[in-house]
Every structure is written in C-alpha cells, then in structure tokens.
Amino acid sequence: MSTTIRVEIDDRGVERSLRKFKRMCESYGVVREYRKRQEYKKPSVRTKEKNEAAEKRRRKNVFKVRRGPKI
C-alpha cells in the first residue's frame, strides 16, 4: 500500500485524533489487509472458503424469502 495515513494532533485532543486515525485506517482497509496477510492460505483453500461463504449467503436468502414478508 503506497498511501500514508497522517493525522495531525491539534489542540482538540489526542483522543479525537486517535478516533480519526482509526476511521482512516478502516476506510483504507489497513486492518483487513493485515488480517489477510497474517497467514498464508493456498489458492485452493481460499477458493473453497469463498464458495462456502457464497453458498451460506444463498441459503440465508432462500430462508428469508420462504419465511415471508415482515408485517
């Protein structure tokens, strides 16, 4: 990642600047990238997990449709 996150600490306080830093990290996807790189997963394992997650989403949507609308 070539983007540098920089937050200036001003007279409003460190806590406010820290919250801003956390929001910026979340928006740039720093935490997601860190967790993704924590351990290596073979491409076949990654594909299998992706397919399982998609199947779970499909089953969840089917269940919601069969259950009917909320009143």
Residue, then its C-alpha position, 0 to 999 in steps of 0.5 A: m500500500s503506497t498511501t500514508i495515513r497522517v493525522e495531525i494532533d491539534d489542540r482538540g485532543v489526542e483522543r479525537s485524533l486517535r478516533k480519526f486515525k482509526r476511521m482512516c485506517e478502516s476506510y483504507g482497509v489497513v486492518r483487513e489487509y493485515r488480517k489477510r496477510q497474517e497467514y498464508k492460505k493456498p489458492s485452493v483453500r481460499t477458493k473453497e472458503k469463498n464458495e462456502a461463504a457464497e453458498k451460506r449467503r444463498r441459503k440465508n436468502v432462500f430462508k428469508v424469502r420462504r419465511g415471508p414478508k415482515i408485517 
